[in-house]
Amino acid sequence: MYNDVIDLRDFYASSTGRMTQRILRRYIRTAWSDVKGMRIAGIGYTAPFLRPLADEAERVIAVMPAQQGVIRWPGDVQNVSVLAPEDELPLPDLSMDRVLLVHSVECSERLRSMLREVWRILADGGRVMIVVPNRRGIWARFDHTPFGHGHPYTPGQLSRLLRDNLFLPEQSVAGLFVPPTRSRMMLASAPAVEKIGARWFKTFGGVLMIEAQKQIYAGTMTGQ
């Protein structure tokens, strides 16, 4: 079941949510350091992470699932968010170079259909990045954040899911090692905690992030 869009908006407006944004944005930008001229779609609730990419990309669109709800985004310029069924994305075939999924895979009610839609809209050689709660992480155990809802994953489970849906996983990382706390002292120490966790406790981050490439298979001849 999807989180409500208002709850997601309010979480990312909180001190814990702002810390989450900063940390996950760094991971996304490390993987996608150059998106100049690209077309990018976010599926789920990706607004907190798309804004930095919008300054470089040719086009950015936020697709918010019907079960979640939609809000206008961004608030200060022309709206580029749209409400759509998760398995009927309102985008043409081969139209996107990058697709980001946050707060979607773990909540989806028609996951394989959604991933097939992602495959359809990605250009040949396009890449998808998925962010999900880590089954081994502490964030999946507390439901006062969006990462405490839905189905958490292990790296192996997420990799198999992608391979089964014609994506080739290329790199994965765990992140968000700081506990889901409102403590000002803990939030202030988040960058240091993240560095320590990424080096010594890689399997225990609050979220998993995996990037995969669209896999193209040659057609099979069925007869003369």
ABEGO torsion letter per residue (X at the ends): XBBBAAAAAAAAABAAAAAAAAAAAAAAAAABABABGBBBBBBEBAAAAAAAAAAABABBBBBBBAAAEBBBOBAABBBABBBBBAABBBBBBGABABBBBBGAAAABABAAAAAAAAAAABBBGBBBBBBBBBAABAAAABAABAAABEBBBBAAAAAAAAAAAGBBBABBBBBGABBBBABAAAAAAAAAAAAAAAAABAAABABBBBBBBBBBBBBBBAEX
